[in-house]
Amino acid sequence: MPAGCFPEGTENVRRGLSDWLKSMDLVPAGTLAEIDRYIGYWEPYATNHVAYEQDHGIQDELRNAARTLYAAAWQSDRVNR
C-alpha cells in the first residue's frame, strides 16, 4: 500500500484516542508522542509484523515518540512531588 493512502482514517483514530485519554484527565505528552500510520495493513495478520520489522523509519519514529512520552511523564512526576 502506498504511504499516506488512508491518512484520514489513522488521523481520526489517533485523534479519537487522544481525546478519550484527555477526557479521563490524562495529560498529553505532545504531538511528538502521537503517531498515526498503517503498518502492514494489507498483509495477513499472522505475517504483517514483517512490514514493521523492515520499516526502520517507523521504528525510529516510535522510539522517539516513546522517549517524548517518557520525558513528559518524568517531568510530570517531578512537578507533582
Rosetta blueprint (number, residue, H / E / L):
1 M L
2 P L
3 A L
4 G L
5 C L
6 F L
7 P H
8 E H
9 G H
10 T H
11 E H
12 N H
13 V H
14 R H
15 R H
16 G H
17 L H
18 S H
19 D H
20 W H
21 L H
22 K H
23 S H
24 M L
25 D L
26 L L
27 V L
28 P L
29 A L
30 G L
31 T H
32 L H
33 A H
34 E L
35 I L
36 D L
37 R L
38 Y L
39 I L
40 G L
41 Y L
42 W L
43 E L
44 P L
45 Y L
46 A L
47 T L
48 N L
49 H H
50 V H
51 A H
52 Y H
53 E H
54 Q H
55 D L
56 H H
57 G H
58 I H
59 Q H
60 D H
61 E H
62 L H
63 R H
64 N H
65 A H
66 A H
67 R H
68 T H
69 L H
70 Y H
71 A H
72 A H
73 A H
74 W H
75 Q H
76 S H
77 D H
78 R H
79 V H
80 N L
81 R L
